[in-house]
Amino acid sequence: MVWDKTRLEQLRAEFADANGGEIFDEKFRKVAEKIISKSGTRLAPYAGVPTFLSAPYMQVAAEDPDFGNLQVAITGIPMDLGVTNRPGSRFGPRALRAIERIGPYNHVLATAPVFDLRVADIGDVPFQSRYRLELSHDDIEKRIGQIVDAGVAPLSVGGDHSISHPILKAIGRQQPVGLIHIDAHCDTSGAFDQTKFHHGGPFRNAVLDGVLDPTRTIQIGIRGSAEYLWEFSYASGMTVIHAEDISGMGIPAVIAKAKSIVGDGPTYLSFDVDSLDPSFAPGTGTPEVGGLTTREVLELIRGLKGINLVGGDVVEVAPQYDATTNTAHAAAQVLFEILSLMVFSPSIGKR
């Protein structure tokens, strides 16, 4: 292409008076028509009442809930009674809702998931008590059970990682599910201080409850000094990929391994923000140096396109340890990527 006055006049004729809603490329026009009004405006990311990923808000009753025709329900779970180190992830849902610019278009997966799915932010799990962990787990299982019974896929924001146990009890009660677990820790340890209900053991509990298939479970990014606590992962048949091995393997090989492990069966995706190196995500309760980069995590999750995803969560954002909001921003982006995957999930797309 030669740049000259003729070419300049052609561009002026086409674009000089066009508004933001006039997209001439067919591929991009299809996206813009969903997002931009005819007058060339779109929702200001800093305006209005904040919701997860700027999804519509839908109030759903605690008893006899009506989820309408939703395909995906995003719910906050502001509970961190199961932490072993720094508390604060109860503030995670609010922090992610306040992130003002995520999406709406996923250029890698070629989807605008909030527009391509029937999705809503349905608020937070109704808790009976802010003090009792086991009772909170009952409340989580009840709410996620309501979502699942309605034929809707749950996408949850924690909260500490103990919330994944009651979520899996609701999702896997008819059939054990597979798991792609991205984390610094395997979270398969036993009881501490007279309880097994803590954020270091949700996946051990889920296997023993018969709701998680360990042979269809892969744990990615594992590292740190707690390795001696994770024997259950190996004894039960889980696949563990340590952070130290990822550079040598390469992300494409990790993706291929994950897909081969979970196969075509129903699969849950759990993302702990401490899987990221603390330089990217300092705002978490149990940071471990030597973690994944944000670019690696995005490549990994996007590579899972097509898996039979039936739910997911993003956990362990403790925003008070992060003056820059980088942690909440990274977690919100991951939430967006998981929602984007749901567009291509066989069990969600047909609902």
C-alpha positions as CSV (number, residue, x, y, z in Angstrom):
1,M,0.0,0.0,0.0
2,V,1.3,3.4,-1.0
3,W,0.6,6.4,1.2
4,D,-0.3,9.5,-0.8
5,K,-2.9,12.2,-1.0
6,T,-5.5,10.0,-2.8
7,R,-5.2,7.4,0.0
8,L,-5.6,10.2,2.6
9,E,-8.8,11.5,0.9
10,Q,-10.2,8.0,0.9
11,L,-9.6,7.6,4.6
12,R,-11.1,11.1,5.3
13,A,-14.2,10.2,3.3
14,E,-14.7,7.0,5.2
15,F,-13.7,7.9,8.7
16,A,-13.5,11.6,9.3
17,D,-17.2,12.1,10.2
18,A,-17.9,8.6,11.5
19,N,-18.9,8.1,15.1
20,G,-17.7,5.4,17.4
21,G,-20.5,3.1,16.5
22,E,-19.8,3.1,12.8
23,I,-17.5,0.1,12.3
24,F,-16.9,-0.8,8.7
25,D,-15.0,-4.1,9.1
26,E,-17.6,-6.9,9.2
27,K,-15.9,-8.8,12.0
28,F,-15.6,-5.8,14.4
29,R,-19.0,-4.4,13.4
30,K,-20.7,-7.5,14.8
31,V,-19.1,-6.9,18.1
32,A,-19.7,-3.1,18.1
33,E,-23.4,-3.6,17.4
34,K,-23.8,-5.4,20.7
35,I,-21.9,-2.9,22.7
36,I,-22.2,0.6,21.2
37,S,-25.5,2.5,20.7
38,K,-26.6,4.0,17.4
39,S,-25.4,7.4,18.5
40,G,-21.9,6.1,19.0
41,T,-21.8,5.9,22.8
42,R,-21.3,3.0,25.2
43,L,-21.6,2.6,29.0
44,A,-19.0,4.6,30.8
45,P,-16.9,2.1,32.8
46,Y,-16.8,4.4,35.9
47,A,-20.5,5.2,36.0
48,G,-23.5,3.5,37.6
49,V,-23.7,0.9,40.3
50,P,-20.7,-1.5,40.0
51,T,-21.2,-5.1,39.2
52,F,-18.9,-8.0,38.3
53,L,-17.7,-7.2,34.7
54,S,-20.4,-4.6,34.4
55,A,-22.9,-7.5,34.0
56,P,-26.6,-6.6,34.6
57,Y,-27.6,-6.9,38.2
58,M,-30.4,-9.3,39.0
59,Q,-31.9,-9.5,42.5
60,V,-32.6,-13.2,43.4
61,A,-34.4,-14.1,46.6
62,A,-32.7,-16.2,49.2
63,E,-35.8,-18.6,49.3
64,D,-37.7,-19.8,46.2
65,P,-35.3,-18.0,43.9
66,D,-36.1,-17.2,40.3
67,F,-33.1,-17.1,37.9
68,G,-35.2,-16.4,34.8
69,N,-33.5,-17.5,31.7
70,L,-29.9,-17.0,32.9
71,Q,-27.1,-19.3,31.6
72,V,-24.5,-18.0,34.0
73,A,-25.0,-16.5,37.5
74,I,-22.0,-14.6,39.0
75,T,-22.2,-14.4,42.7
76,G,-20.0,-13.0,45.4
77,I,-19.0,-15.0,48.4
78,P,-17.5,-12.6,51.0
79,M,-16.3,-15.1,53.6
80,D,-12.7,-15.6,54.8
81,L,-13.2,-17.6,58.0
82,G,-11.0,-20.4,56.7
83,V,-7.7,-18.6,56.2
84,T,-4.5,-19.9,57.8
85,N,-2.5,-16.7,57.3
86,R,-3.5,-13.1,56.5
87,P,-7.3,-12.4,56.5
88,G,-9.1,-10.0,54.3
89,S,-10.5,-11.9,51.2
90,R,-14.0,-11.2,52.5
91,F,-13.4,-7.9,50.7
92,G,-12.6,-9.6,47.4
93,P,-16.0,-9.5,45.8
94,R,-16.4,-5.8,46.5
95,A,-12.9,-5.1,45.1
96,L,-13.6,-7.0,41.9
97,R,-16.9,-5.2,41.4
98,A,-15.1,-1.9,41.7
99,I,-12.6,-2.6,38.8
100,E,-13.9,-0.3,36.2
101,R,-12.5,-1.5,32.9
102,I,-12.5,-5.2,32.0
103,G,-13.8,-6.3,28.6
104,P,-16.3,-6.2,27.1
105,Y,-14.5,-7.8,24.1
106,N,-12.1,-10.7,24.4
107,H,-10.0,-10.3,21.3
108,V,-8.3,-13.7,21.6
109,L,-11.4,-15.8,22.0
110,A,-13.4,-13.5,19.8
111,T,-16.4,-13.1,22.2
112,A,-18.1,-10.4,24.2
113,P,-19.3,-12.8,26.9
114,V,-21.6,-10.4,28.9
115,F,-23.4,-9.9,25.6
116,D,-23.0,-13.5,24.1
117,L,-24.4,-15.2,27.2
118,R,-27.5,-14.5,29.4
119,V,-25.5,-13.6,32.5
120,A,-26.1,-11.5,35.6
121,D,-24.5,-10.5,38.8
122,I,-27.0,-11.9,41.4
123,G,-25.3,-10.3,44.4
124,D,-23.7,-12.1,47.3
125,V,-24.5,-15.4,49.0
126,P,-27.0,-14.8,51.9
127,F,-25.1,-15.7,55.0
128,Q,-26.9,-16.5,58.3
129,S,-23.8,-15.7,60.4
130,R,-20.6,-13.8,59.7
131,Y,-18.8,-15.8,62.5
132,R,-19.5,-19.5,61.9
133,L,-17.5,-21.1,59.1
134,E,-19.4,-24.4,58.9
135,L,-22.7,-22.6,58.8
136,S,-21.3,-20.3,56.0
137,H,-20.3,-23.4,54.0
138,D,-23.9,-24.7,54.4
139,D,-25.2,-21.4,53.0
140,I,-22.8,-21.5,50.1
141,E,-23.8,-25.0,49.2
142,K,-27.5,-24.0,49.4
143,R,-27.1,-21.0,47.1
144,I,-24.9,-22.8,44.5
145,G,-27.4,-25.7,44.7
146,Q,-30.2,-23.4,43.8
147,I,-28.3,-22.1,40.8
148,V,-27.4,-25.6,39.6
149,D,-30.9,-26.9,40.1
150,A,-32.2,-24.0,37.9
151,G,-29.9,-25.2,35.1
152,V,-27.6,-22.2,35.5
153,A,-23.8,-22.3,35.7
154,P,-22.3,-20.7,38.8
155,L,-19.3,-18.3,38.5
156,S,-18.2,-17.4,42.1
157,V,-15.9,-14.7,43.5
158,G,-14.4,-15.3,47.0
159,G,-13.6,-15.2,49.7
160,D,-11.0,-17.7,50.8
161,H,-10.5,-21.0,49.0
162,S,-12.5,-23.1,51.4
163,I,-15.5,-21.9,49.5
164,S,-14.7,-24.3,46.7
165,H,-15.6,-27.3,48.8
166,P,-19.3,-26.4,49.3
167,I,-19.5,-25.2,45.7
168,L,-18.3,-28.6,44.5
169,K,-20.7,-30.4,46.8
170,A,-23.5,-28.6,45.0
171,I,-22.1,-29.0,41.5
172,G,-20.9,-32.6,41.8
173,R,-23.7,-34.2,43.8
174,Q,-25.1,-36.0,40.8
175,Q,-21.8,-36.8,39.2
176,P,-18.2,-36.1,40.3
177,V,-16.6,-33.4,38.2
178,G,-13.1,-32.8,36.9
179,L,-11.0,-29.9,38.0
180,I,-8.5,-27.5,36.6
181,H,-7.0,-25.8,39.7
182,I,-4.5,-22.9,39.2
183,D,-2.9,-22.1,42.5
184,A,0.4,-21.9,44.4
185,H,-0.9,-24.6,46.8
186,C,-2.6,-27.9,46.3
187,D,-5.1,-27.3,49.1
188,T,-5.4,-31.0,49.9
189,S,-4.2,-31.0,53.5
190,G,-5.9,-32.5,56.5
191,A,-7.4,-30.9,59.6
192,F,-5.7,-28.2,61.5
193,D,-6.7,-26.8,64.9
194,Q,-9.6,-29.2,65.2
195,T,-11.2,-28.5,61.8
196,K,-10.9,-29.7,58.2
197,F,-12.9,-26.8,56.9
198,H,-10.1,-24.3,56.0
199,H,-8.6,-23.0,52.8
200,G,-5.8,-25.5,52.8
201,G,-8.1,-28.6,52.3
202,P,-11.1,-28.0,50.1
203,F,-10.1,-30.4,47.4
204,R,-9.2,-33.2,49.7
205,N,-12.7,-32.8,51.3
206,A,-14.4,-32.7,47.9
207,V,-12.7,-36.0,46.8
208,L,-13.7,-37.7,50.1
209,D,-17.2,-36.4,49.7
210,G,-17.4,-38.1,46.3
211,V,-18.0,-34.9,44.3
212,L,-14.6,-34.4,42.8
213,D,-12.8,-37.0,40.5
214,P,-9.1,-36.8,41.4
215,T,-8.1,-38.7,38.2
216,R,-9.6,-35.8,36.2
217,T,-8.0,-33.2,38.4
218,I,-4.9,-31.1,37.4
219,Q,-3.2,-28.6,39.8
220,I,-1.0,-26.0,38.1
221,G,1.5,-23.5,39.5
222,I,2.2,-25.3,42.8
223,R,5.2,-24.1,44.7
224,G,6.4,-23.0,48.2
225,S,7.3,-24.6,51.5
226,A,4.0,-26.4,52.1
227,E,4.7,-29.2,49.6
228,Y,5.0,-31.7,52.4
229,L,1.3,-31.2,53.1
230,W,0.0,-32.3,49.7
231,E,0.5,-36.1,49.7
232,F,-3.2,-36.5,49.2
233,S,-2.9,-35.0,45.7
234,Y,-0.5,-37.7,44.7
235,A,-2.2,-40.6,46.6
236,S,-5.6,-39.9,45.1
237,G,-4.3,-39.6,41.5
238,M,-4.3,-35.9,40.9
239,T,-1.8,-34.5,38.4
240,V,0.4,-31.7,39.8
241,I,2.4,-29.3,37.7
242,H,4.8,-27.2,39.8
243,A,5.6,-23.6,38.9
244,E,9.3,-24.5,38.5
245,D,8.4,-26.9,35.6
246,I,6.3,-24.6,33.6
247,S,9.1,-22.7,31.9
248,G,10.6,-25.9,30.6
249,M,7.3,-27.4,29.6
250,G,5.9,-24.2,28.0
251,I,2.3,-23.1,28.3
252,P,1.1,-25.0,25.2
253,A,2.2,-28.3,26.8
254,V,0.5,-27.4,30.1
255,I,-2.7,-26.6,28.2
256,A,-2.5,-29.9,26.3
257,K,-1.9,-31.8,29.5
258,A,-4.9,-30.1,31.2
259,K,-7.2,-31.0,28.3
260,S,-6.1,-34.6,28.3
261,I,-6.7,-34.9,32.0
262,V,-10.2,-33.5,32.1
263,G,-11.3,-34.8,28.7
264,D,-14.9,-34.2,27.6
265,G,-16.5,-34.6,31.0
266,P,-18.0,-31.8,33.2
267,T,-15.1,-29.7,34.6
268,Y,-14.8,-27.0,37.2
269,L,-12.1,-24.3,37.0
270,S,-10.8,-22.8,40.3
271,F,-8.3,-19.9,40.2
272,D,-6.5,-18.7,43.3
273,V,-4.9,-15.3,42.8
274,D,-1.8,-16.4,44.7
275,S,-0.9,-18.6,41.7
276,L,0.4,-15.3,40.3
277,D,3.8,-14.1,41.5
278,P,3.4,-11.5,44.3
279,S,5.0,-8.9,42.0
280,F,1.7,-9.1,40.0
281,A,-0.7,-9.9,42.8
282,P,0.6,-8.9,46.3
283,G,-3.0,-8.5,47.7
284,T,-3.5,-12.1,48.9
285,G,-3.4,-14.0,52.2
286,T,-0.6,-16.5,51.4
287,P,1.8,-15.1,48.8
288,E,4.5,-17.3,47.3
289,V,7.4,-16.0,45.2
290,G,8.3,-17.6,41.9
291,G,4.7,-17.7,40.5
292,L,3.1,-17.3,37.2
293,T,2.9,-14.0,35.3
294,T,-0.4,-12.5,34.2
295,R,0.5,-13.2,30.6
296,E,1.1,-16.9,31.3
297,V,-2.2,-17.2,33.2
298,L,-4.2,-15.5,30.4
299,E,-2.5,-17.8,27.7
300,L,-3.3,-20.8,29.9
301,I,-6.9,-20.0,30.5
302,R,-7.6,-19.0,26.9
303,G,-6.1,-22.2,25.7
304,L,-8.8,-24.1,27.5
305,K,-11.4,-23.0,25.0
306,G,-13.9,-25.8,24.3
307,I,-13.7,-27.7,27.6
308,N,-17.0,-28.7,29.2
309,L,-17.0,-26.1,31.8
310,V,-19.8,-26.3,34.4
311,G,-18.6,-23.6,36.8
312,G,-15.7,-21.7,38.2
313,D,-14.4,-19.4,40.9
314,V,-11.8,-16.7,41.5
315,V,-10.6,-16.6,45.1
316,E,-8.2,-15.1,47.7
317,V,-8.1,-11.5,46.7
318,A,-7.4,-9.5,49.9
319,P,-7.3,-5.9,48.6
320,Q,-6.0,-4.2,51.8
321,Y,-2.5,-5.7,51.1
322,D,-2.4,-4.0,47.6
323,A,-2.1,-0.3,47.4
324,T,-2.2,-0.3,43.6
325,T,-5.3,-2.5,43.0
326,N,-3.2,-4.7,40.7
327,T,-4.4,-7.9,42.4
328,A,-8.1,-7.1,42.0
329,H,-7.5,-6.0,38.4
330,A,-5.7,-9.3,37.6
331,A,-8.4,-11.3,39.3
332,A,-11.2,-9.4,37.5
333,Q,-9.5,-10.1,34.2
334,V,-9.3,-13.8,35.0
335,L,-13.0,-13.8,35.9
336,F,-13.6,-12.3,32.5
337,E,-11.6,-15.0,30.8
338,I,-13.5,-17.8,32.6
339,L,-16.8,-16.2,31.6
340,S,-15.4,-16.1,28.1
341,L,-14.7,-19.8,28.2
342,M,-18.3,-20.4,29.2
343,V,-19.4,-19.1,25.9
344,F,-17.8,-22.2,24.3
345,S,-18.7,-24.7,26.9
346,P,-20.9,-27.5,25.4
347,S,-23.0,-27.8,28.5
348,I,-23.6,-24.0,28.8
349,G,-24.1,-22.9,25.2
350,K,-27.0,-25.3,24.7
351,R,-29.0,-24.0,27.7
